[in-house]
């Protein structure tokens, strides 16, 4: 049986719905820590962590466990007030799951769009050598295709081979007809991919290699009309 504390207080719910504050609270789950230790762990501004911790204490989500004496102010150590928390969806501001996912997705999608744009700008500046890049509309022998590429690139689908600059990034949309079993196969592949990212991150953190990448994976059933309305 879950040992999660059901949260109904509006102030506590607002904090739990905030990604940054939730990340700070997560550092105190099942362990004691000081504000300075959490700031170092998260590599963030200690003043922001201090503000978040005070708000979490006021909302009853954090408690002071002990004070460590030192010259000047003592160092306070904190711990979560429960091993886990649960916010009923009915108490969140989302009208439905669509609004819920939209609130989650929009900031991340905006970040990924700009990050992908930076990588394209870098790669084209270094590798284009005067070749023009832009929108292409052409017949590939079977159907009309719309994509982006070099003006002098072969008129063929990107799935036959990438003709653009060498990138440390990827974007793509595959839409088609799937059975429920095939959809579950793709979901299992996504899980394996996420686990691979997790494992590599652990190894690279230990060895001091690598840089931060974000991998986005979404699979959802839609109608053909919905796809036509938004597909670039």
Backbone bond lengths (Angstrom), bond angles and torsions (degrees), N, CA, C in turn:
res aa  C-N    CA-C-N  psi(-1)  N-CA   C-N-CA  omega(-1)  CA-C   N-CA-C  phi
1 X - - - 1.469 - - 1.529 109.29 -
2 X 1.322 116.81 139.99 1.457 121.18 -178.09 1.524 110.94 -66.14
3 X 1.349 114.55 139.79 1.465 120.22 177.30 1.519 110.81 -101.01
4 X 1.330 117.07 15.95 1.460 121.21 -177.31 1.522 110.76 -69.32
5 X 1.327 114.96 140.45 1.456 121.67 176.31 1.522 109.12 -83.13
6 X 1.328 118.09 122.94 1.463 122.00 176.25 1.528 108.75 -72.50
7 X 1.313 116.54 120.72 1.465 121.99 -177.21 1.520 109.17 -100.17
8 X 1.322 116.03 124.92 1.467 120.99 179.69 1.520 112.72 -124.24
9 X 1.325 117.54 -11.89 1.462 120.89 -179.96 1.530 109.94 -70.18
10 X 1.338 118.50 127.16 1.472 120.90 -176.69 1.528 113.90 -57.13
11 X 1.334 117.62 -39.91 1.467 120.14 -179.51 1.522 110.77 -65.39
12 X 1.327 116.76 -42.36 1.464 120.50 179.06 1.523 110.96 -66.59
13 X 1.322 116.63 -38.38 1.467 120.25 178.95 1.521 110.57 -63.42
14 X 1.331 117.11 -43.47 1.471 120.14 178.99 1.528 110.93 -58.02
15 X 1.323 116.53 -40.16 1.463 119.97 179.46 1.526 111.38 -68.21
16 X 1.323 117.17 -41.72 1.460 120.50 -179.27 1.523 112.40 -68.79
17 X 1.317 117.22 -23.22 1.464 120.71 178.05 1.523 112.21 -84.80
18 X 1.338 116.97 -8.10 1.468 120.30 -178.67 1.529 108.75 -92.13
19 X 1.337 119.38 118.45 1.473 121.51 -175.03 1.523 114.15 -56.58
20 X 1.328 118.40 -43.71 1.457 120.18 -177.59 1.526 111.28 -65.91
21 X 1.340 116.02 -46.21 1.467 120.00 -179.30 1.527 109.84 -65.51
22 X 1.313 116.12 -38.02 1.469 120.22 178.65 1.531 110.68 -63.26
23 X 1.319 116.58 -37.90 1.465 120.04 177.62 1.529 110.75 -64.26
24 X 1.330 116.45 -40.97 1.469 120.13 177.64 1.522 110.38 -63.21
25 X 1.327 117.36 -47.24 1.462 120.78 179.79 1.524 110.65 -59.85
26 X 1.319 116.66 -36.57 1.461 120.17 -179.91 1.513 113.66 -59.54
27 X 1.337 117.18 -26.29 1.464 120.69 179.49 1.529 112.47 -73.70
28 X 1.332 116.61 -11.39 1.461 120.67 -179.43 1.529 112.06 -108.60
29 X 1.317 117.81 2.51 1.461 120.52 179.26 1.528 109.73 -73.05
30 X 1.314 116.27 125.23 1.469 122.96 176.41 1.522 112.91 60.39
31 X 1.316 117.42 18.75 1.463 119.69 177.70 1.526 110.07 -157.76
32 X 1.304 114.49 153.94 1.458 121.97 178.23 1.521 108.61 -95.69
33 X 1.330 116.35 143.04 1.466 119.60 179.69 1.516 109.72 -157.77
34 X 1.328 114.80 158.77 1.462 121.18 174.19 1.520 109.19 -97.66
35 X 1.319 116.60 165.62 1.461 121.13 178.54 1.524 110.44 -62.01
36 X 1.325 116.95 -43.22 1.465 120.44 -178.93 1.523 111.29 -62.88
37 X 1.336 116.40 -40.37 1.466 119.84 -179.46 1.522 111.07 -64.51
38 X 1.321 116.62 -40.96 1.466 120.42 179.28 1.521 110.75 -67.48
39 X 1.320 117.06 -40.90 1.467 120.15 178.42 1.524 111.03 -60.63
40 X 1.331 116.50 -40.66 1.471 119.87 177.78 1.524 110.82 -66.41
41 X 1.319 115.75 -42.03 1.462 120.09 -178.08 1.526 111.19 -63.70
42 X 1.322 115.93 -40.40 1.464 120.76 -179.06 1.524 112.67 -87.96
43 X 1.330 116.14 -8.06 1.467 121.10 -178.43 1.534 110.87 54.81
44 X 1.312 114.07 51.48 1.460 119.95 -177.78 1.520 110.12 -133.50
45 X 1.320 115.86 172.62 1.463 123.00 -176.99 1.531 110.13 -65.43
46 X 1.326 116.84 123.69 1.461 120.95 -178.51 1.523 111.30 -62.51
47 X 1.332 117.61 -29.79 1.472 120.00 179.60 1.524 110.85 -66.86
48 X 1.344 116.32 -37.79 1.461 119.38 178.22 1.526 110.81 -68.60
49 X 1.322 116.06 -41.09 1.464 119.60 177.15 1.525 110.08 -62.24
50 X 1.326 116.96 -40.42 1.468 121.20 179.03 1.527 110.60 -60.55
51 X 1.334 116.86 -44.37 1.475 120.22 179.04 1.528 110.75 -63.75
52 X 1.327 116.31 -42.21 1.462 119.59 -179.66 1.524 111.14 -65.65
53 X 1.322 116.81 -40.77 1.464 120.76 179.87 1.528 110.70 -63.71
54 X 1.318 117.75 -43.70 1.469 120.32 178.42 1.523 110.90 -60.17
55 X 1.338 116.40 -41.28 1.466 120.06 178.85 1.528 110.64 -65.63
56 X 1.320 117.33 -39.28 1.462 121.34 179.40 1.524 111.42 -67.53
57 X 1.321 117.19 -35.77 1.468 120.76 176.54 1.523 109.98 -66.37
58 X 1.333 116.29 -45.29 1.475 119.77 179.54 1.526 111.28 -60.30
59 X 1.329 116.70 -34.43 1.465 120.72 -178.19 1.523 112.60 -84.28
60 X 1.328 116.85 -1.87 1.457 119.94 178.45 1.515 114.43 80.59
61 X 1.331 117.45 13.90 1.463 120.68 -179.50 1.527 112.19 -92.23
62 X 1.319 117.20 -18.62 1.461 123.22 175.13 1.517 109.01 -126.58
63 X 1.331 116.00 149.27 1.464 120.92 175.10 1.525 108.44 -130.87
64 X 1.334 115.61 150.30 1.462 120.99 175.21 1.521 107.72 -80.40
65 X 1.328 116.75 125.18 1.469 120.53 -178.40 1.521 112.56 -95.31
66 X 1.329 116.66 -35.18 1.465 119.56 178.70 1.523 109.19 -165.28
67 X 1.310 115.36 165.83 1.456 121.93 175.87 1.521 109.07 -122.97
68 X 1.316 115.51 130.78 1.460 121.82 -178.64 1.525 108.72 -98.89
69 X 1.315 115.67 116.92 1.466 120.23 -176.46 1.522 111.25 -66.85
70 X 1.324 114.31 141.89 1.467 121.30 175.04 1.523 107.42 -162.45
71 X 1.325 116.59 170.48 1.464 120.23 176.47 1.518 108.59 -64.30
72 X 1.336 115.89 132.04 1.454 119.09 -176.01 1.515 109.99 86.77
73 X 1.313 116.80 -143.10 1.460 120.20 -178.77 1.526 111.06 -74.59
74 X 1.331 117.28 139.99 1.468 119.64 176.71 1.535 110.27 -70.12
75 X 1.322 116.11 155.40 1.469 121.36 177.91 1.523 108.44 -88.88
76 X 1.303 116.29 120.94 1.461 120.38 178.96 1.528 110.52 -90.13
77 X 1.313 114.27 141.19 1.463 120.80 175.79 1.530 107.81 -113.88
78 X 1.321 115.02 142.19 1.464 120.78 -173.88 1.526 110.15 -125.66
79 X 1.329 113.85 162.14 1.461 121.53 175.81 1.524 107.18 -150.85
80 X 1.313 116.57 151.18 1.463 119.37 178.41 1.526 109.86 -62.82
81 X 1.312 116.01 147.98 1.466 120.79 -178.12 1.523 112.43 -76.49
82 X 1.319 117.18 -10.11 1.465 122.49 178.44 1.528 107.96 -149.21
83 X 1.334 117.74 157.66 1.469 119.24 179.26 1.523 113.10 -71.95
84 X 1.335 116.52 -20.86 1.468 121.13 -179.68 1.524 108.45 -159.76
85 X 1.331 115.26 160.48 1.471 120.50 -178.16 1.524 109.70 -131.47
86 X 1.320 115.27 149.36 1.465 121.43 178.29 1.519 108.97 -135.03
87 X 1.347 116.10 125.81 1.467 121.63 176.50 1.524 108.09 -109.34
88 X 1.329 119.23 114.18 1.464 120.52 177.87 1.530 110.79 -59.83
89 X 1.319 116.42 135.36 1.458 120.06 -177.62 1.525 111.40 -58.68
90 X 1.324 117.14 -31.52 1.464 120.52 -179.16 1.524 112.08 -63.10
91 X 1.336 117.31 -19.44 1.463 120.81 -179.03 1.525 112.70 -98.30
92 X 1.324 117.67 3.55 1.467 121.22 176.87 1.522 109.04 -91.41
93 X 1.337 118.00 162.83 1.468 120.25 -177.86 1.523 114.30 -77.53
94 X 1.327 118.45 -3.59 1.462 120.42 -176.31 1.523 111.02 -76.10
95 X 1.335 115.32 132.43 1.461 120.04 179.53 1.524 111.13 -73.19
96 X 1.326 117.43 -33.47 1.460 122.17 179.76 1.526 108.48 -155.70
97 X 1.328 116.45 179.64 1.462 119.79 -178.21 1.523 111.68 -67.49
98 X 1.329 116.90 -30.75 1.456 119.53 176.99 1.515 111.30 -60.25
99 X 1.324 116.37 -45.50 1.469 120.93 177.84 1.526 110.65 -66.61
100 X 1.316 116.16 -35.78 1.465 121.39 178.50 1.530 110.67 -60.70
101 X 1.329 116.58 -49.84 1.465 119.77 -178.92 1.523 111.43 -70.91
102 X 1.318 117.31 -33.29 1.462 119.79 177.36 1.527 110.19 -62.01
103 X 1.327 117.31 -42.57 1.468 121.14 178.59 1.527 110.41 -62.73
104 X 1.328 116.62 -36.05 1.459 120.33 178.88 1.524 111.87 -74.36
105 X 1.339 115.91 -41.73 1.463 120.28 -170.91 1.521 113.89 -76.98
106 X 1.334 118.25 -40.65 1.463 120.60 -168.84 1.528 113.66 -55.90
107 X 1.342 120.33 -49.64 1.470 118.43 179.59 1.525 112.54 -62.09
108 X 1.334 116.81 -40.03 1.460 120.00 179.97 1.520 111.12 -68.23
109 X 1.330 117.24 -42.76 1.462 120.09 179.69 1.525 111.09 -63.57
110 X 1.326 116.36 -37.41 1.468 119.85 177.71 1.530 109.94 -64.35
111 X 1.325 116.59 -43.86 1.461 121.00 178.10 1.523 111.02 -61.11
112 X 1.332 117.35 -46.94 1.458 121.05 -178.09 1.522 111.40 -65.09
113 X 1.331 117.19 -37.33 1.465 120.22 178.67 1.522 110.78 -61.59
114 X 1.333 116.78 -44.60 1.468 119.96 -179.76 1.531 111.29 -70.94
115 X 1.337 117.16 -37.16 1.465 120.11 178.23 1.523 110.69 -65.52
116 X 1.328 116.31 -42.26 1.462 120.53 177.49 1.522 110.58 -64.54
117 X 1.333 115.89 -39.32 1.458 120.10 177.78 1.516 112.22 -62.11
118 X 1.332 117.17 -42.37 1.470 120.63 177.43 1.521 111.66 -60.05
119 X 1.334 115.63 -42.08 1.458 119.24 -178.05 1.531 111.21 -68.00
120 X 1.335 117.10 -39.03 1.467 120.34 176.49 1.522 110.70 -64.18
121 X 1.329 117.01 -44.57 1.469 120.40 179.66 1.528 110.34 -59.78
122 X 1.322 116.34 -44.42 1.465 120.20 179.45 1.525 110.98 -61.52
123 X 1.336 116.03 -49.28 1.460 120.09 -175.65 1.524 111.82 -65.04
124 X 1.330 117.06 -42.11 1.465 119.66 179.90 1.524 111.10 -67.54
125 X 1.331 116.99 -40.11 1.466 119.95 179.62 1.526 110.90 -62.19
126 X 1.330 116.63 -34.96 1.463 120.67 -177.11 1.527 113.26 -85.40
127 X 1.348 117.43 -27.40 1.460 119.40 -167.51 1.525 115.78 -121.20
128 X 1.328 118.96 -16.47 1.470 120.09 -173.00 1.526 112.55 -64.25
129 X 1.311 117.77 -34.97 1.475 122.13 178.59 1.528 111.79 51.69
130 X 1.339 116.25 44.78 1.454 120.50 176.60 1.515 115.14 89.01
131 X 1.321 118.55 -9.28 1.475 120.84 178.97 1.526 108.97 -73.14
132 X 1.333 116.46 139.14 1.471 121.37 -179.72 1.524 110.43 -84.86
133 X 1.328 114.56 142.01 1.471 122.12 178.26 1.516 108.05 -116.01
134 X 1.340 117.63 139.13 1.456 118.94 178.47 1.516 113.15 -176.62
135 X 1.335 114.86 -170.66 1.465 122.80 -179.39 1.520 110.44 -74.08
136 X 1.331 116.47 139.62 1.463 121.22 178.82 1.531 109.57 -127.66
137 X 1.321 116.30 137.20 1.465 123.55 171.80 1.515 106.34 -127.11
138 X 1.341 117.72 123.94 1.463 120.17 -174.85 1.526 110.33 -158.59
139 X 1.346 114.95 166.66 1.462 122.96 175.82 1.521 107.69 -100.65
140 X 1.337 116.98 123.81 1.463 119.72 -176.00 1.520 113.36 -94.59
141 X 1.334 115.68 10.52 1.458 120.25 -178.04 1.507 112.67 103.80
142 X 1.345 116.32 -18.54 1.458 121.03 179.91 1.525 112.64 -128.04
143 X 1.325 116.46 -35.35 1.462 120.08 -178.20 1.522 110.01 -158.95
144 X 1.342 115.00 166.67 1.461 120.13 176.96 1.520 109.37 -74.01
145 X 1.318 116.18 137.54 1.455 122.21 -179.24 1.523 109.62 -122.94
146 X 1.319 115.62 141.55 1.462 121.95 171.53 1.520 107.86 -124.27
147 X 1.321 116.47 125.78 1.453 120.26 176.98 1.521 109.19 -155.91
148 X 1.307 116.92 -170.02 1.460 122.19 174.59 1.517 108.73 -121.75
149 X 1.329 116.05 144.97 1.452 119.35 -179.61 1.511 111.44 -176.70
150 X 1.321 115.49 -176.63 1.458 120.98 175.80 1.528 109.46 -71.49
151 X 1.332 116.04 147.57 1.463 120.81 -178.74 1.521 111.89 -61.09
152 X 1.335 117.64 -31.73 1.463 120.97 -176.65 1.528 113.18 -99.99
153 X 1.347 117.71 10.48 1.464 120.45 179.94 1.522 110.43 -74.06
154 X 1.331 116.64 156.82 1.458 121.26 177.61 1.526 109.90 -62.36
155 X 1.333 114.79 145.22 1.466 120.36 -179.11 1.529 109.18 -85.42
156 X 1.306 115.70 80.59 1.462 121.56 -179.91 1.525 110.38 -148.07
157 X 1.339 114.21 156.42 1.468 122.68 -176.82 1.529 110.53 -59.73
158 X 1.334 115.41 142.24 1.464 120.47 179.61 1.525 111.57 -60.92
159 X 1.347 117.95 -25.78 1.461 120.35 179.58 1.525 112.55 -67.76
160 X 1.335 117.39 -16.45 1.464 120.52 176.50 1.523 111.70 -84.31
161 X 1.328 117.16 -4.60 1.458 121.11 -179.97 1.510 111.68 141.39
162 X 1.328 116.32 129.08 1.466 123.20 -178.08 1.520 110.12 -71.45
163 X 1.352 116.65 129.44 1.458 121.60 -179.65 1.528 112.49 -112.11
164 X 1.330 116.22 7.27 1.453 120.30 -178.94 1.515 112.35 -90.88
165 X 1.339 116.77 -167.32 1.465 121.03 -178.80 1.521 111.65 -70.07
166 X 1.317 115.51 159.10 1.458 121.49 176.40 1.525 108.18 -72.35
167 X 1.338 116.59 119.62 1.464 122.01 -172.93 1.520 111.14 -121.97
168 X 1.332 115.36 153.17 1.463 121.52 167.68 1.523 108.52 -101.20
169 X 1.322 116.14 44.99 1.467 121.57 -176.54 1.518 108.57 -159.82
170 X 1.323 115.33 163.03 1.465 120.90 -179.51 1.518 108.90 -152.31
171 X 1.322 116.09 142.11 1.459 121.26 170.09 1.516 108.42 -142.37
172 X 1.303 116.35 145.28 1.455 119.27 -179.49 1.516 110.95 -169.82
173 X 1.316 115.45 155.33 1.462 121.79 175.50 1.517 107.84 -133.68
174 X 1.323 116.57 120.12 1.462 121.89 174.73 1.518 107.55 -112.91
175 X 1.313 116.87 121.36 1.463 121.04 179.56 1.522 108.28 -129.73
176 X 1.304 116.92 131.47 1.457 120.03 -178.61 1.513 111.18 -171.76
177 X 1.320 115.79 -171.36 1.460 122.35 -177.22 1.525 110.12 -90.62
178 X 1.328 116.57 125.67 1.457 122.44 -179.83 1.521 109.93 -132.16
179 X 1.313 116.15 149.45 1.460 120.37 169.55 1.531 108.13 -84.45
180 X 1.335 118.06 162.22 1.467 119.17 176.34 1.529 112.33 -56.31
181 X 1.336 116.69 -36.95 1.462 119.85 179.61 1.531 111.02 -65.21
182 X 1.329 116.51 -41.18 1.466 120.13 178.50 1.526 111.35 -66.41
183 X 1.336 116.29 -37.91 1.466 119.69 177.26 1.525 110.46 -62.01
184 X 1.332 117.26 -40.33 1.464 120.26 178.92 1.529 111.47 -68.23
185 X 1.325 117.17 -31.51 1.465 120.23 175.16 1.522 110.68 -63.49
186 X 1.336 116.30 -43.09 1.466 120.59 178.24 1.527 110.19 -63.72
187 X 1.332 117.12 -41.84 1.468 119.84 178.68 1.525 111.16 -60.93
188 X 1.340 116.49 -40.12 1.466 119.95 177.68 1.525 110.73 -64.21
189 X 1.342 116.61 -37.80 1.470 120.31 176.43 1.527 110.62 -63.73
190 X 1.339 116.68 -40.10 1.465 120.56 177.33 1.530 110.68 -60.30
191 X 1.326 116.30 -43.99 1.468 120.36 -179.55 1.524 110.26 -61.48
192 X 1.341 116.59 -43.26 1.470 119.71 178.31 1.527 111.00 -63.27
193 X 1.337 116.23 -38.76 1.464 120.18 178.02 1.526 110.88 -62.93
194 X 1.333 117.10 -46.21 1.459 120.88 179.67 1.534 110.96 -62.71
195 X 1.331 116.65 -38.41 1.462 119.96 177.88 1.521 110.58 -65.79
196 X 1.345 116.86 -37.11 1.461 120.20 177.77 1.522 111.01 -63.55
197 X 1.346 116.78 -42.87 1.465 120.39 176.83 1.529 110.10 -60.46
198 X 1.328 116.17 -43.30 1.470 120.70 179.12 1.527 110.93 -60.52
199 X 1.333 117.11 -45.90 1.466 120.89 -177.60 1.527 111.26 -66.23
200 X 1.325 117.03 -44.31 1.464 120.07 178.79 1.531 111.23 -63.48
201 X 1.341 115.85 -39.04 1.465 119.61 178.40 1.520 110.81 -60.38
202 X 1.320 116.46 -45.16 1.473 120.76 178.37 1.527 110.42 -59.39
203 X 1.336 116.94 -45.95 1.469 120.62 -178.73 1.530 111.36 -66.09
204 X 1.336 116.52 -43.62 1.466 120.03 -177.82 1.523 111.94 -69.23
205 X 1.325 116.10 -33.45 1.464 118.79 177.22 1.531 110.09 -64.92
206 X 1.313 115.90 -38.22 1.466 119.80 179.46 1.519 111.72 -68.16
207 X 1.336 116.67 -35.77 1.465 120.73 -177.10 1.522 113.23 -91.38
208 X 1.348 116.64 -10.21 1.459 119.95 -179.87 1.512 114.07 79.09
209 X 1.334 117.79 22.37 1.455 121.55 -179.72 1.526 110.64 -110.14
210 X 1.336 114.79 168.12 1.460 120.90 172.30 1.512 114.00 90.81
211 X 1.327 115.42 163.83 1.453 123.46 173.46 1.520 108.10 -130.06
212 X 1.317 117.24 166.56 1.456 120.73 -175.40 1.527 110.89 -76.16
213 X 1.321 116.05 127.45 1.459 123.76 172.76 1.525 108.18 -123.34
214 X 1.318 116.92 151.91 1.462 121.90 174.20 1.520 108.65 -115.97
215 X 1.322 116.56 131.96 1.464 122.65 177.45 1.517 107.65 -114.06
216 X 1.311 117.30 123.83 1.470 122.92 -176.72 1.519 108.81 -110.10
217 X 1.317 118.36 128.56 1.462 121.90 179.58 1.522 109.60 -135.25
218 X 1.326 116.50 125.58 1.464 121.96 178.49 1.524 108.46 -141.87
219 X 1.303 116.83 136.06 1.463 122.74 173.22 1.515 107.38 -134.73
220 X 1.324 117.71 127.12 1.463 120.27 -178.58 1.525 110.04 -152.74
221 X 1.342 117.84 144.04 1.466 120.45 176.21 1.527 110.33 -75.99
222 X 1.330 116.31 134.34 1.463 121.92 179.24 1.521 108.71 -137.42
223 X 1.324 116.22 171.36 1.462 120.52 174.78 1.527 109.21 -96.21
224 X 1.329 115.54 158.84 1.467 120.20 178.07 1.521 110.69 -61.59
225 X 1.329 116.97 -35.29 1.468 120.86 179.99 1.527 110.73 -66.74
226 X 1.332 117.33 -41.55 1.466 120.42 177.82 1.523 110.89 -62.11
227 X 1.322 116.44 -40.21 1.463 119.85 -179.94 1.521 111.41 -65.85
228 X 1.325 117.45 -44.42 1.469 120.78 -179.52 1.518 111.24 -61.90
229 X 1.331 117.01 -31.08 1.465 120.52 -176.36 1.524 112.71 -71.95
230 X 1.323 117.72 -24.08 1.468 119.52 -174.05 1.516 113.72 -120.76
231 X 1.313 118.34 -14.07 1.467 119.56 -174.41 1.520 110.13 -67.85
232 X 1.342 116.56 131.87 1.468 119.39 -179.18 1.524 111.62 -69.19
